[in-house]
C-alpha cells in the first residue's frame, strides 16, 4: 500500500515531458498583456524606424546602338570605317570607366551639388568613391545566359543612380550620358587629328623622297649623257684631225706631182692645155715616145700646160686651211654641234619639276588630299541612341516602409510569445513551490 501511494505522489518521469497544448495556450492567454504590449511596442518601433529612414530614389536611363547617320558622319569626317557596334562598345566602356566618371564629377561640380554641406572634412576621393558606388551600368541586351559569360557586344544598356534627392539623381544620369558622348568624340577628334598629322607627315616624306630620287636620277642621266656625248665629240674631233692630217699630206703629194708635171710641161714647151694626139702630130715620134714613158697621172697633169700648173702650184702653196677642202668635215662638225646642243640633255637640264614623270606621285597626292579633307569635326554626333531618359516619378525604391513595419510587427509578436511563455513558466514554478507536500 505504501508503494502505491508513492506511485500516486510521484508519477513516472515521462509524464513530466509531455506538452499540454491547452495548458500552453491557457498560459499565453493569461499573459495577454505581455503579448499585446510587446507586439504594439514592436509595431511602434518599426513605424518609427521606417519613418526615420531617408528615402532612396533609383533613377535610370537606357541607351542603345547609335543611328546609322551619326556613324556615317564620323566615317566621312574622320576617314574611318566604324560600325555602330564598334563605336557603341567604345561608348559603353567610357560609361563604365571610373576615370571618366571621376572627371565628370569634378568638372561638373557634382560633389558640391550632391553634398551641399561638404566643407572638406571628408576627402574628395572618398566622396567620389561613394558616388561611384551609387552608380551602376547593366547590359540589358543581349541577355546573359545563366552560367555563361556574355562576350557579345552590348546593344542596349541601362544606367542607374541611387540618391536621396530625385531632383539631382535624374540630371546626374542624363548629363553623364551627354558628357560621356561629348568627351569621347572630343577624344576621338583629338586622336584623329594626331593620326592625321602623322599620316600627312609620312605621305609628305614619301613624296619628298620620291622627288629627291627623281632629281638624283635625272642628274645621273644628265651626267651620263654628257660623258657619252663628250666621248663621241672626242672621237669626231679625232676624225677631223685625222682627215686634216691626211689632207695636208695629200696636198704635199699634189704639190710634188704638180711641180714635176710643171717641169715636164716647160721642157716640152706645153704652155696651154693640150692632148697627146696634138703633141704627137706636132713634135714627132721622139717626143711621143718620151711622153709614153711618164705615168698616166703625170700625163694628165703636164697636158694641162705650164701656165695652168704654175697657177695651181701657187694656189696649193698659198692654201692656209685644209678643212674646207675635206667634204666629210662639215658632216662631222654637224654631228659635234648636235651633240653639244643635245635636245634631250637640254630638256633634262631645263626641267624644274619631275612631278609629271613620277607614276607613284598622283596616288600619294590623292592620299594627301583625302587627309586634308578629314576635318574630325564630330559636333552634334551621338554615339548612342536614347531609348529612355531618366525622369522624376516620385517613387522611392527605399525604404520599403510597409515591409519594415510588417517584418517588425511579426518579430515583435514572436518575441512577445517567447516572453509570455517564459513569464508563464516562471509563475507556474512559483505556484508549485508553494504547495505543501503531506
Secondary structure, 3 states (H helix, E strand, C coil): CHHHHHHHHCCCHHHCCCCCHHHHHHHHHHCHHHHHHHHHHHHHHHHHHHHHCCCEEEEEEEEECCCHHHHHHHHHHHCCCCCHHHHHHHHHHHHHCHHHHHHHHHHCCHHHHHCCCCCCCCCHHHHHHHHHHHEEEEEEECCCCCCCCCCCCCCEEEEEEEECCHHHHHHHHHHHHHHHHHHHHHHHHHHHHHHHHHHHHHHHHHHHHHHHHHHHHHHHHHHHHHHHHHHHHHHHHHHHHHHHHHHHHHHHHHHHHHHHHHHHHHHCCCCCCCCHHHHHHHHCHHHHHHHHHCCHHHHHHHCCCHHHHHHHHHHHHHCCCCHHHCHHHHHHHHHHHHHHCCHHHHHHHHCCCCHHHCCCHHHHHHHHHHHHHCCCCCCCCCCCEEEECCCCCCCCCECCHHHHHHHHHHHHHHHHHHHHHHHHHHHHHHHHHCCCCC
